[in-house]
Amino acid sequence: VVHLNLEKGEVELQVASLFIRGRYRKLVRGIPQTRWPCRECRGRGCPRCNGTGRMYQESVDELIRPAVIRAAEADDTVFHGAGREDIDARMLGRGRPFIVEAIRPRKRRIDLPGLEAEINHQAEGKVEVIELALADSSMVERLKEATFQKTYSVLVRLGAEVAEEKLKSGLNRLVGQVDQRTPTRVSHRRADKLRLRRVYSADLIEVKGRLARINVKGESGLYIKELIFGDGGRTQPNLAEILRVDAIVEELDVIDVGGESDGTSSWNAEEI
């Protein structure tokens, strides 16, 4: 859009953003989804962040960003995800839906297979993207509001050995409605309130001594770690209380971000 100010003889060019959707896999632990300014200096740089202004030096957003900026000749990007996984969790399987918004692009015709290949080359071993396609601005809000069911693979360390049948029975008792107060670990940045979520399935994959591998399928917004260890009773029911032993999440991976909870089987332009 070109704005002409005839009185002042000025011209202002307003360039609409370019939107690209896809799915990402996060193959390593220890990086967030988006840029995370340092809590101490709020991005200015301080001893805590070694002058970088960031809590973490890499993110999914920043690993995707350079290739998009080059391809679209954009000023910057904004990353929009369908929820987010914990920093110490991997995002595997088919990946998590996202939209990257290229700000003030000078090119709008993008070689998407080439862009996908470049991102995956530059972020090799850390992040992969698949199914890149053009999107529009209206899809961002729908993506944020979508309620995707998620399946997790959880490695749990138990405080004592638990018989396999007792463990299976305990997992069955998790299925159904779960009452979760805001977890202690995020209470400094989120309001304390009660959330009702559903667990659709909780299955034992294997158990070796005090280590158990389980798969949990739940509603969007379900806090998996708290479902396991209980968070001082703030999540009910929880596995630790049911088994009457400590239960700590050693590893957490998201292995599927599926269709929306209304039964949609996959994410595409028509659904979002």
C-alpha positions in Angstrom: 0.0 0.0 0.0 1.4 3.4 -1.0 0.4 6.4 1.1 0.8 9.8 -0.7 0.9 13.0 1.4 0.3 15.5 -1.4 0.5 18.5 0.9 4.0 17.5 2.2 5.1 15.7 -0.9 5.9 12.6 1.0 5.4 8.9 0.1 5.1 6.1 2.6 5.2 2.4 1.5 3.3 -0.1 3.7 4.4 -3.6 3.0 2.1 -6.4 4.2 3.8 -9.4 6.0 4.4 -12.7 4.2 3.2 -15.8 6.1 4.7 -19.3 5.8 3.2 -22.2 7.7 4.7 -25.7 8.4 5.7 -28.0 11.2 8.9 -28.1 13.2 10.7 -30.8 15.0 13.1 -29.9 17.9 15.7 -32.6 18.1 17.6 -31.4 21.1 16.9 -30.4 24.6 17.8 -27.0 26.1 16.5 -24.5 23.6 13.2 -22.6 23.8 10.7 -22.1 21.0 11.1 -18.3 20.7 13.7 -15.6 21.6 13.9 -15.2 25.3 15.2 -11.8 26.6 17.3 -11.9 29.8 15.1 -11.4 32.9 17.7 -9.3 34.6 18.4 -6.7 31.9 15.5 -7.3 29.6 17.7 -7.6 26.5 20.1 -4.8 27.2 23.0 -7.1 28.2 24.4 -7.8 31.7 26.7 -10.2 33.6 24.0 -12.8 34.0 23.6 -13.2 30.2 27.2 -12.5 29.4 26.2 -9.3 27.6 24.0 -11.1 25.1 20.7 -9.9 26.4 19.2 -13.4 26.1 18.5 -16.2 28.5 19.3 -18.8 25.8 21.6 -18.3 22.9 19.5 -20.3 20.4 15.8 -20.9 19.9 13.6 -22.7 17.3 12.6 -19.2 16.1 16.2 -18.0 15.6 17.3 -21.2 13.8 14.5 -20.7 11.3 14.7 -16.9 11.0 17.9 -16.3 9.0 16.9 -18.4 6.0 13.4 -16.8 5.9 14.9 -13.3 6.0 17.3 -14.1 3.1 14.6 -15.8 1.0 12.0 -13.0 1.4 14.6 -10.2 1.8 12.6 -9.3 4.9 13.5 -6.9 7.8 12.7 -9.5 10.5 10.4 -12.4 11.4 7.8 -13.1 14.0 7.2 -16.7 15.1 3.8 -18.1 15.9 3.5 -21.6 17.3 0.6 -23.9 18.2 1.5 -24.0 21.9 5.1 -24.7 23.0 7.0 -27.6 24.6 9.2 -27.2 27.7 12.8 -26.1 27.1 14.1 -29.5 28.2 11.6 -31.4 26.0 12.1 -32.5 22.4 9.4 -32.1 19.8 9.5 -35.2 17.7 7.0 -37.2 15.5 5.3 -35.1 12.7 6.3 -31.9 14.5 4.4 -28.9 15.9 2.4 -26.6 13.6 3.8 -23.1 13.3 3.6 -19.9 11.1 6.6 -17.7 10.5 5.7 -14.1 9.6 8.2 -12.3 7.4 8.2 -8.5 8.2 8.4 -6.1 5.3 9.4 -8.7 2.6 10.8 -7.4 -0.7 10.2 -10.8 -2.3 6.8 -12.6 -2.1 7.5 -15.5 -4.5 9.5 -18.0 -2.4 11.1 -21.3 -3.4 9.5 -23.2 -0.5 11.3 -26.6 -1.1 14.6 -24.6 -1.3 13.8 -22.7 1.9 12.9 -25.9 3.7 16.2 -27.5 2.6 18.3 -24.4 3.7 16.7 -24.2 7.1 17.3 -27.9 7.7 20.9 -27.6 6.6 21.6 -24.6 8.7 19.9 -26.0 11.8 21.0 -29.6 11.2 20.8 -31.8 14.3 18.8 -29.2 16.2 15.7 -28.3 14.3 13.9 -29.6 11.2 11.0 -28.1 9.3 8.5 -29.9 7.0 5.4 -29.2 4.9 6.2 -25.5 4.3 3.4 -23.7 2.5 2.1 -20.1 2.1 -0.4 -18.9 4.6 -2.4 -15.7 5.3 -2.7 -13.5 8.4 -6.1 -14.9 9.4 -4.5 -18.3 10.0 -2.4 -16.9 12.8 -5.3 -16.3 15.2 -6.9 -19.7 14.3 -3.6 -21.4 14.9 -3.3 -19.8 18.4 -6.9 -20.8 19.3 -6.7 -24.3 18.0 -6.9 -27.1 20.6 -4.6 -29.8 19.5 -4.4 -33.1 21.3 -0.8 -34.0 22.2 0.9 -37.3 22.9 4.0 -37.5 25.1 6.7 -40.0 25.8 7.8 -39.7 29.4 10.7 -41.4 31.2 9.8 -41.6 34.9 12.1 -42.3 37.8 10.2 -43.9 40.7 11.2 -43.7 44.3 10.9 -47.4 44.7 10.3 -50.4 42.4 6.6 -50.8 41.5 5.1 -54.0 40.1 4.1 -53.7 36.5 0.4 -54.5 37.1 0.3 -51.9 39.9 1.9 -49.3 37.6 -0.6 -50.1 34.8 -3.5 -49.8 37.2 -2.1 -46.5 38.5 -1.8 -45.1 34.9 -5.4 -46.1 34.2 -6.6 -44.0 37.1 -5.1 -40.9 35.5 -7.4 -41.2 32.5 -10.3 -38.7 32.6 -10.6 -35.2 34.1 -7.5 -33.7 35.8 -7.7 -30.6 38.0 -4.5 -28.6 37.7 -3.7 -25.4 39.6 -1.0 -23.2 38.0 2.3 -25.1 38.5 4.7 -23.8 41.0 7.4 -23.6 38.4 5.5 -21.0 36.3 3.6 -19.2 39.1 6.0 -16.2 38.9 4.6 -15.4 35.4 1.1 -16.9 35.3 -2.0 -16.2 37.4 -2.8 -18.9 40.0 -6.0 -20.5 38.8 -7.6 -23.9 38.4 -7.6 -25.5 35.0 -9.6 -28.6 34.0 -7.9 -30.8 31.5 -8.4 -34.4 30.2 -6.1 -37.3 29.9 -7.3 -39.5 27.0 -4.8 -42.4 27.6 -1.8 -43.3 29.8 0.0 -46.4 28.7 3.1 -48.3 30.1 5.6 -48.9 27.4 8.3 -50.6 29.5 9.6 -50.7 33.1 13.2 -51.5 34.2 13.8 -51.4 37.9 12.8 -47.9 39.0 12.6 -46.4 35.5 9.3 -46.5 33.6 8.6 -45.3 30.0 5.0 -44.2 29.5 3.0 -42.6 26.8 0.4 -40.0 27.7 -2.2 -38.5 25.4 -3.9 -35.4 26.7 -5.8 -32.3 26.0 -4.0 -29.1 24.9 -2.7 -27.3 28.0 -2.2 -30.3 30.2 0.9 -30.1 32.4 2.6 -33.5 32.0 5.3 -33.1 34.6 2.8 -32.1 37.3 0.6 -35.0 36.3 3.5 -37.3 37.2 4.9 -35.8 40.4 1.9 -34.0 41.7 3.4 -30.6 42.5 2.5 -30.7 46.1 -1.0 -31.8 45.4 -1.7 -29.0 43.0 -2.5 -31.5 40.3 -5.2 -34.1 41.0 -5.0 -37.0 40.3 -1.3 -37.5 40.0 0.9 -40.7 39.5 3.1 -40.2 42.6 0.1 -40.0 44.9 -1.7 -42.9 43.3 1.4 -45.2 43.6 2.5 -43.7 47.0 6.1 -43.3 45.8 8.0 -40.3 44.4 7.8 -40.0 40.6 10.1 -37.6 38.8 10.2 -36.9 35.1 13.7 -37.7 33.8 12.9 -37.1 30.1 9.9 -35.6 28.3 9.3 -35.7 24.5 6.3 -34.6 22.5 5.8 -37.3 20.0 2.6 -36.1 18.3 0.6 -32.9 18.0 -2.4 -34.3 16.3 -5.7 -33.1 15.0 -7.8 -30.6 16.9 -9.8 -32.1 19.8 -13.0 -31.9 17.9 -11.8 -34.8 15.8 -9.8 -33.1 13.1 -7.0 -35.5 12.0 -4.4 -33.1 10.6 -3.4 -29.5 10.2 -3.9 -27.9 6.9 -5.1 -24.6 5.3 -8.7 -25.7 5.2 -8.8 -26.7 8.9 -6.9 -23.6 10.2 
